[in-house]
Every structure is written in C-alpha cells, then in structure tokens.
Amino acid sequence: MARFGTLSGHLDDLRSGLASLERHNTLIEGWGRQLAPVLAGGGRLLAAGNGGSAAEAQHLTAELVGRFETDRIPLSALALHAETSSTTAIGNDFGGDEVFARQVQAHGRPGDVLMLLSTSGRSTNLLAAAERAHAGGLLVWAMTGPGPNPLADMADEALTIDTEAPTAVQEIHLVAVHALCAIVERHLSRAVRETNEEVTV
C-alpha cells in the first residue's frame, strides 16, 4: 500500500517496484536482443505516453538517437507526444484518442516497435495506438503499473510494475529504460564485432 508524503514511504514503494522489475529481467533482456537488429537494420522505435510517462518515453528515444554509454550509430526513435503540431492538429481534427494512433499509422512500418508507457494501462489514446500498430504489423511493447490492465493485455509483451504508487512506477520505468538501452548497445557492439571478424577472415 502506497504511503504518500514521506520519504520512507516512497522508498518502500520503490523497493517493491524494483523487486517487481527484477522479475522481468528475462523480458528486458529479450527486448534489447530483439530491438538491436531492428534499429541497426533501419527499423524504428516509436514511443508514447501521457504526462510523466511521456517524459520517460522521450528519455528512451533520446538515449537511442543520441547515445547511452557507448559511441555508436544514431538509431531511429521517435517520441510521438513530442510532435506538438501533429498532436494538437490531430487532437483538434480527429479527437484525443487519435493523437498517437494516427502517427503510428503515418510513421510505423511492419517490423518496427511501438513502446507505450502508462502507470494505469488504461489510457484510451495508448490503447488506440496499440490497436493501430497491430493493424500495421508493428510489434507492441508496454511498460505499465500493476497488471492485469487493458494495455498490458493488448501488447505483444508487457512489463508490469507491482507497486501502488504511480510516481514509483514512473521511476522504475526509467530504470527499465536505462537497462534496455544498455542491452541494445551491448548487442549492437557484439554485432559490429562479429561483422568485423567475418570481414577479417
């Protein structure tokens, strides 16, 4: 049970969230192993969230387009909520539920990955985006709060954090984002090494 207003209570929420995250170690490792060749091969990661989850999604795309821990090629990653003119135009013309879905339809290609972040897993604009992604042949991954929830159910794979405080969920999502970026870079480095070895032989 979340205890708001105290540091010790927040730390308790984080500890339970981190324990939950650790149980997803195999999932995150698998995501990094899958995502590295998609991005290295010219594919794209699309990401979206609302509020604080939007900030976490944009943190993820920034690490991929820029760099995380190693110098390497820039990777194609787009935070859909950061497209302010698109989101406001789409929201105005088509309604709030379309702000991400329409961008997924525009930018996504079969084999690309859509990462959706939500503390509740119930945001209707994210659910619409997941549905549109499936229709377009994209892989849908989700980071959410406690499961089961509608977004986790719609995703191909979901990382659900079992802690009651949405603030702690968002902070644990950032830990997962950093772990995912580290794994992607590790697999990219391995692929480059193996390619160089083949050329040398």
N, C-alpha and C positions, 0 to 999 in steps of 0.2 A: 504494500500500500504506500503510495507516494506521500511524503511529508513535506509540504511546501513551506518555504520561509526560513529554513535553517540549512546551513552548510552540511551538517552531519546527515540530515535527511536527504539532501541532494546526492551526497556521496554514496549513501545506501542505494539510491536509485541507480546510480552509475555502476556500482558493483554488481547489482543484479543484472543490469543491461550488458555489462562486459562478460559476465558468465554466460548469458544467452548468446552473445556474439561468438564466444569461443566454441560453442557447439556447432556453429556454422562454418568452421574452419575449412572443411572439405568443399563446401559450396563456394566460398570466396576463392579458394584455390582453383576450382574448376572454372569460375567466371574469368579469372585472369588468363588461364590457359586457353580458353576459347576466344577471348577478346583480342589477345595479342595478334594472332594471324589475321583476324578480320580487319583490324586497323592497319596493320602492316601491308595488307593486300589492297588498300584503297577503300575499304569499307568505312562506315561512320557510326559513331555512338551519338544518339540523340538522348537528351536528358531533360527532365522537367520535374517540378514540384511547386508547391504553394507556400508562401511565407518563408519561414526558416528552412523548410525543406528545399525551397528554390535556391537559397544560398548554398546549401550542401551540394545540390545538383550542379550549380555553376562552379563550385570549388572543384568538383570532379572534372568537368570539361576543361577548366583552366590548367589543371595538372597535366592533362593529356596533350593539349595543344602546345603548352609551354614545355615544361619538364617537371619531373618529380624529384628523383635523386640522381639521375644519370643524364648525360648529354646523349640525345638520340634524335631521330627524325621527329618533326611535329606530326601529331596524329589528329585525324579529323574527328572533332567532337563539338557538338552544338547544344547550348542550353536554350531550350525553346522559349522559356519565360523571359529571357534576356532580349528577345526580339521585340522591343517595346512597340514599335509602329505596327508590326504584324499582329501582336496580341491585342492591341487596342482596336485595330481595324476589324479583326476577326470577331472580337467580342461585341463590337458595335453592330456589325452587319449580320452575324450568324448566331450570336449568343455565347455566353461564357463557357458552355460545355464544349465548344468547338475550338477554343483558343490553342490547344495543343494538338488535337486530333487533325485539324486541317494542316498544320505544319508538318505533322508526321506524314501525312499523305503527300505533301509537297516535297519534302526533303528525304524521306526514307526510301530505301531500295531493298529488295529481297536480300536477306543475309545480314543487313545492318542490325544493330542492337538498340533497343529503347530501354533506358533506365528510368524508372519512375520512383520518386521518393515521397513518402507520406507517413505521418505519425499515426493517422487513423486508418488509412487504407480505404477510405470511403469517399474521397473527393471525386465528384462526378466528372470533372474535366479530365482527370487522370484515367478514370475508367473508360471514358470515350476514346482517349488516346490509345489505350491498350487494345481496345476493340479495332480501331483503325489500323494499328500496327499489325495485328494478326491478319487482317484482310490484305495487307500489303506484303506479307511474307517476312516481316521483321521478327526478331527474337525479342521477347518482352521479359525483362527482369525487374523486380520490385524490391525496394527496401521499405519496410513498414514497421509500425509498432506491433503490439501483440496480435497474434493470429488466433483463430481464423478471421479473415476480413475479406471484403469483396475484391480488393486489388490483388492481394496475395493469391486468391483463388483464380483470378483471370490471368495472372502472369505465368509464363512458362516455368519460372523458378522465382522463389521469393525468400528474402532474408527477413525474418520476423524477430523483432527485439521484444523480449518479455519483461518489460518494466512499465509501470503505470504512468510515469511522468513523461509527457510529450517532450519536455526540454531535454531529459536524459536520452530519450530515443534519438533526437536530432544529434546530440553529441556522440552517441555510439555510432550513428550512421557516418559521421565524419571519420571515426576510427576505421570503419569498414571501407570508406572511400580511399583512405591512405593505404590500407592494406592491399586493396585491389590495384591501385596504381603501382605499388611496389612489385606485385606479382606480374603485372603486364610488362613492366620494364625488365624484370628478370627473364621472362620468356622471350622478349624481343632480343635481348643480349645473347641468349642461347642460340636463337635462330640465326643471328648475324655471324656468330662464331662458327656454327655448323656450315653456313654458306661459304665462309672464307676457307674453311678446311677443305671443302669439296673443290673449290677453285684451285687451291694449292696442290691438291692431289692430281 
